[in-house]
Amino acid sequence: MGNQASGRPGGNPDLEAYQFEKKYDWDEPCTASLSLRIPPNIKEKLKTLPNWQERVRKAIAAELEKEEDI
């Protein structure tokens, strides 16, 4: 068997098409987790929104900014 190279020699020429894109505009990575209880009907509606996680993050950030302005 020996040492066989894995992958394509020379790499993937279309690598840029498969790389991860930054999904958010935060100064730091979104690695913290938050859990909260909401009514099931709100959860169902929320999950139908495109990019719902980022929209919730921005809504929470906006509320925190409002509190700082008071």
N, C-alpha and C positions, 0 to 999 in steps of 0.2 A: 504494500500500500504506500508507504513512504510519505513524504511531505508533498501534498498536492496543494496548489494554490486554490483558494476559494474566491469566487466572484469572477468578474469579467476582467481580463487583462487590459490595463489602461483605464479602468473605471467606467462609469456610466457617463456618456457624453450629454445626456439629458438630466443630469443630477439636479440642476437648478429648478427644474419643473417639479421635483419631488421633495424639495426641502421645506421645512416648517416655516410658516410665516407667523410673525408676531400678530396675535389676535386682538390685542388691546393696547391702549396708549398710556399705560401706567408707568410710573417711574421705577417701580419695583415689580418683581414677578408676583402673580396672584397665586400664592402657595398656601395661604391660610384658608381654613375651612370654617364655614358658619352653618349652623343648623337652626331652623326655626319651624314652628308649626303654623300652617295656614289652612283655611278651609279647602276641601278637595276641589270645589268648583273653580276657585281661583288658581289652584295649581294646574288644572286642566287647561284653562284659558292661557295661563302663562306659558306653558309648554308649546302652545301653537304659535307663539311669536317667533319670528326669525331672530336668531342670535340672542335668545332670551337671557342667558346667563350674564352677558355683558350689559344688557339693558338694566338688569337688576343691580349689578355692581354700580353702574352710573347713577341709578336712582338713589341708592344708599349714600353714595358720595355727595350727591346734590343735597340730600337731607342734612348731612353732616356739615356741609358748607353753610347752609341756612342757619344752623345752630351757632356756628362761629361768628356769623354776622350780627347776631342779637346782642 
